[in-house]
Amino acid sequence: MKTTHRAVPGIALALATSLALAACGGGSGFEDSGDSGDSSSEGGGALKVLIGSSGDAETKAVQDAVAAWSEESGTEASVQAATDLPQELSQGFTSNNPPDVFYVSTDTLAGFAANGSLLAYGDQLSNADDFYPTLVDAFTVDDQFYCAPKDFSTLGLVINTRLWKEAGLTDADVPTTWDELETVAGTLTRGDVVGLTFGPEYQRVGSFFPQAGGAMVSEDGTEATVDSPANLEALEFVQGMMRDGVAAYSSDLGAGWGGEAFGKELAAMTIEGNWIAGAMENDFPKVDYTVAELPEGPAGKGTLAFTNCWGIAEQSDNQEDAISLVEALTSADQQLAFADAFGVIPSVQSAAQEYADGRPTFQPFVDGAEYAQNPPSQEGAADVISDFNAQLEGLQDGDPEAILQSVQQSMQAVVGQ
């Protein structure tokens, strides 16, 4: 099985990448609610929706949207935020009680498609032609458009404006290179505040790879390129900042993710996606911030792109209702409402102009789409990334070259299938 996988190019006026939210925990997410309908075509049962949420803002926004659709359609529907989305989905499929609609990331799509868990419904959507083609490609396996892209995101440098000014920094000091990033991180490291924070994972640390000219796999997806001089240079740079005390993992600061560490002002800068907007507005409304593009590395600009889709279970007895719900959730108006609520970028072209006009602060995230790199999406890549993340937790005192060599072997086994 081959999964279509490309880097996302720039899109006419604003977009082309997306949100990959990863959650964490256990359990199937739903209790058996009994009869949920007699046939996939007739529907009529209550829909179960499972999401991997970035926080309360996203959870509430999805719950409100689903409730509005439910009231209009007359079909009951419930939303639950997972603590470990891949685990809970797998448990649901194994127990023959999966949610009807759920988030699917690019790195899990191929596996779910291969084992028959997903309904390939993309071409049935009335708004199928409105999605950005590159996002459609991300969720196409063996020429089948499986699921509707829900939105997208890139990573940027989020800066606390109060701490920035207190450190004597100005707009002219916004870092555009690695050297400048290291310098301002040092300037911002004062007392209990560290200059820069990010999560202990490839999905954040890996943003330095393309800046150094590296990647996890070759452009055609047929060769693992983890153990490269470029990726080693990137990891050693990150390790150097951590050892110097000017950068730290959010977990080492006692926070669950970079946005929390930033919101609690445990760090003056963080590397995060545009979804941080919802968390800041909902949980840390008094913290003022600005966003810049990630600084250039030796090879130039680089960031990571993320996207999820709305998956529908092949086992669902309510497929017709599920498709109707997805159409509502991916409408231009609803995606713009999601953008307001938790910072994502709409996946439909019809929302581009209004999104760009109304959110100039997010321009750096949009600009990142020009050069964003997608994480690997081959079947089995998710497990490799999970192992990589476990090894990255020990990066500060670890051996970057040994880490890359280990992950290289695992990734090569995946792309060589």
Beta strands, then each sheet from edge to edge (+ up, - down):
strand 1: 47-51
strand 2: 77-81
strand 3: 101-105
strand 4: 140-141
strand 5: 144-145
strand 6: 148-160
strand 7: 194-198
strand 8: 247-249
strand 9: 267-273
strand 10: 289-292
strand 11: 303-312
strand 12: 372-373
sheet 1: 2+ 1+ 3+ 11- 6+ 9- 7- 8-
sheet 2: 2+ 1+ 3+ 11- 12-
sheet 3: 2+ 1+ 3+ 11- 6+ 10-
sheet 4: 4+ 5-
end
